[in-house]
Amino acid sequence: MTFSVRRVRTDEWPRVRALRLEALQDADAAIAFLDNHASSAARPDDFWRERAENAASGDAAAQFIAEEGDDWIATVTVLRRAAGEADHHGLPLPHARADVVGVYMRPSHRGRGLIDALLTSAAEWSQEHGDHALTLDVHADNARARAAYARCGFVLTGRRFTSAIGDEVEMRRVLRHAGSDSGDRVHS
Ligand SMILES: CC(C)(COP(=O)(O)OP(=O)(O)OC[C@H]1O[C@@H](n2cnc3c(N)ncnc32)[C@H](O)[C@@H]1OP(=O)(O)O)[C@@H](O)C(=O)NCCC(=O)NCCS
């Protein structure tokens, strides 16, 4: 199987919406995502246009997708925030942070380590923007995601907290600073 990883484009907002709504119907959605299918499905088109535009350009966010032929099979988003800004839980950040959010692999493609390529593109993009680490929050009971993150170099920071979806742990991957490129990748 050959797939490629790239950043979304602004005009792809309907596909950004479709993949998000698919993810929110996943069996593990309740321990994976902070929002739910009903509220997301009710959002107006402008919400998705703005989300795609932010994810496609600029330094504050980037959404990467894995594409097999014309199919989008997985996604990872990086959100970069300055100290003092609210994080995705609405809490003010004491330090600047680059967070990985919205991690999803279509069930038919799970179990093959494909998520690693998306997390690598996310790490490279973040690194190119001068970040020293990628951080993420994962539900304590999401053992599969935790294992995938650990395989990709994320380690537990020791911080645990309760969010809207329950007990979460924080993980961090330190980024090396060596070179930069577009982030587009082809994998087989
Ligand atoms: C999280 C997700 C992206 C990972 O992708 P994936 O293709 O399933 O991951 P992989 O199969 O490559 O790796 C999963 C790891 O978990 C392990 N694993 C699988 N099921 C497990 C379980 N029930 N308990 C513990 N570990 C488990 C696998 O052995 C593998 O670890 P290894 O490489 O050390 O052997 C995908 O499962 C997904 O989209 N889940 C639903 C959404 C989600 O939870 N997103 C994350 C939100 S933080």
PDBQT file of the ligand as one rigid body, heavy atoms in Angstrom, charges set to zero:
ROOT
HETATM    1  C1  LIG A 201      -4.981   6.075  17.990  1.00  0.00    +0.000 C 
HETATM    2  C2  LIG A 201      -4.847   5.567  16.558  1.00  0.00    +0.000 C 
HETATM    3  C3  LIG A 201      -4.625   6.761  15.626  1.00  0.00    +0.000 C 
HETATM    4  C4  LIG A 201      -3.627   4.666  16.475  1.00  0.00    +0.000 C 
HETATM    5  O1  LIG A 201      -3.522   4.144  15.187  1.00  0.00    +0.000 OA
HETATM    6  P1  LIG A 201      -3.404   2.530  15.032  1.00  0.00    +0.000 P 
HETATM    7  O2  LIG A 201      -3.210   2.224  13.608  1.00  0.00    +0.000 OA
HETATM    8  O3  LIG A 201      -4.567   1.917  15.735  1.00  0.00    +0.000 OA
HETATM    9  O4  LIG A 201      -2.066   2.283  15.876  1.00  0.00    +0.000 OA
HETATM   10  P2  LIG A 201      -1.072   1.057  15.725  1.00  0.00    +0.000 P 
HETATM   11  O5  LIG A 201      -1.866  -0.199  15.525  1.00  0.00    +0.000 OA
HETATM   12  O6  LIG A 201      -0.036   1.397  14.739  1.00  0.00    +0.000 OA
HETATM   13  O7  LIG A 201      -0.419   1.041  17.149  1.00  0.00    +0.000 OA
HETATM   14  C5  LIG A 201      -1.214   0.745  18.265  1.00  0.00    +0.000 C 
HETATM   15  C6  LIG A 201      -0.349   0.247  19.377  1.00  0.00    +0.000 C 
HETATM   16  O8  LIG A 201      -1.230  -0.093  20.439  1.00  0.00    +0.000 OA
HETATM   17  C7  LIG A 201      -1.098  -1.465  20.763  1.00  0.00    +0.000 C 
HETATM   18  N1  LIG A 201      -2.441  -1.863  21.112  1.00  0.00    +0.000 N 
HETATM   19  C8  LIG A 201      -3.467  -2.204  20.309  1.00  0.00    +0.000 A 
HETATM   20  N2  LIG A 201      -4.563  -2.449  21.044  1.00  0.00    +0.000 NA
HETATM   21  C9  LIG A 201      -4.223  -2.253  22.332  1.00  0.00    +0.000 A 
HETATM   22  C10 LIG A 201      -4.914  -2.341  23.568  1.00  0.00    +0.000 A 
HETATM   23  N3  LIG A 201      -6.190  -2.674  23.616  1.00  0.00    +0.000 N 
HETATM   24  N4  LIG A 201      -4.235  -2.070  24.695  1.00  0.00    +0.000 NA
HETATM   25  C11 LIG A 201      -2.950  -1.705  24.659  1.00  0.00    +0.000 A 
HETATM   26  N5  LIG A 201      -2.225  -1.587  23.521  1.00  0.00    +0.000 NA
HETATM   27  C12 LIG A 201      -2.876  -1.866  22.372  1.00  0.00    +0.000 A 
HETATM   28  C13 LIG A 201      -0.530  -2.115  19.524  1.00  0.00    +0.000 C 
HETATM   29  O9  LIG A 201       0.165  -3.294  19.844  1.00  0.00    +0.000 OA
HETATM   30  C14 LIG A 201       0.426  -1.015  19.053  1.00  0.00    +0.000 C 
HETATM   31  O10 LIG A 201       1.582  -0.938  19.875  1.00  0.00    +0.000 OA
HETATM   32  P3  LIG A 201       3.000  -1.547  19.379  1.00  0.00    +0.000 P 
HETATM   33  O11 LIG A 201       3.354  -0.881  18.094  1.00  0.00    +0.000 OA
HETATM   34  O12 LIG A 201       3.923  -1.169  20.492  1.00  0.00    +0.000 OA
HETATM   35  O13 LIG A 201       2.770  -3.017  19.236  1.00  0.00    +0.000 OA
HETATM   36  C15 LIG A 201      -6.130   4.802  16.101  1.00  0.00    +0.000 C 
HETATM   37  O14 LIG A 201      -6.267   3.629  16.884  1.00  0.00    +0.000 OA
HETATM   38  C16 LIG A 201      -7.395   5.625  16.198  1.00  0.00    +0.000 C 
HETATM   39  O15 LIG A 201      -7.687   6.407  15.300  1.00  0.00    +0.000 OA
HETATM   40  N6  LIG A 201      -8.161   5.468  17.305  1.00  0.00    +0.000 N 
HETATM   41  C17 LIG A 201      -9.432   6.153  17.482  1.00  0.00    +0.000 C 
HETATM   42  C18 LIG A 201      -9.216   7.646  17.743  1.00  0.00    +0.000 C 
HETATM   43  C19 LIG A 201      -8.232   7.886  18.865  1.00  0.00    +0.000 C 
HETATM   44  O16 LIG A 201      -8.224   7.212  19.889  1.00  0.00    +0.000 OA
HETATM   45  N7  LIG A 201      -7.403   8.938  18.670  1.00  0.00    +0.000 N 
HETATM   46  C20 LIG A 201      -6.414   9.333  19.649  1.00  0.00    +0.000 C 
HETATM   47  C21 LIG A 201      -6.960  10.395  20.536  1.00  0.00    +0.000 C 
HETATM   48  S1  LIG A 201      -5.752  10.941  21.739  1.00  0.00    +0.000 SA
ENDROOT
TORSDOF 0
